[in-house]
Amino acid sequence: MNLSSRQRSHLKSLGHHLQPIISVGHQGVTPELSAEVGRMLETHELIKVKLQQTAPGERHALAEQLATSTEAALAAVVGRNALLYKRRDKDPAIKLPA
């Protein structure tokens, strides 16, 4: 999913107050972690993920890998936090600007 700069900015403003609910540690992006992130995205649509310093690889690459494995859009990587968005099929709560 490709987001425009306006949509990314909107999601970043919505995600600013969020606390990370998933943490990527020394094992990196595993199938189990991807499945859990997918479940969280289905529930919340927009989540913040903490990329620990012990995680293998570069933070932007890890965030991209996680977004790809969950078919989500990477809205932002700020510091060691990634903001992921995936529109819910039923009753989407977040309306993106055109």
Secondary structure as UniProt FT lines:
FT   HELIX           5..15
FT   TURN            16..17
FT   STRAND          22..24
FT   TURN            26..27
FT   HELIX           31..44
FT   STRAND          46..51
FT   TURN            53..54
FT   HELIX           59..70
FT   STRAND          73..78
FT   TURN            79..80
FT   STRAND          81..85
//
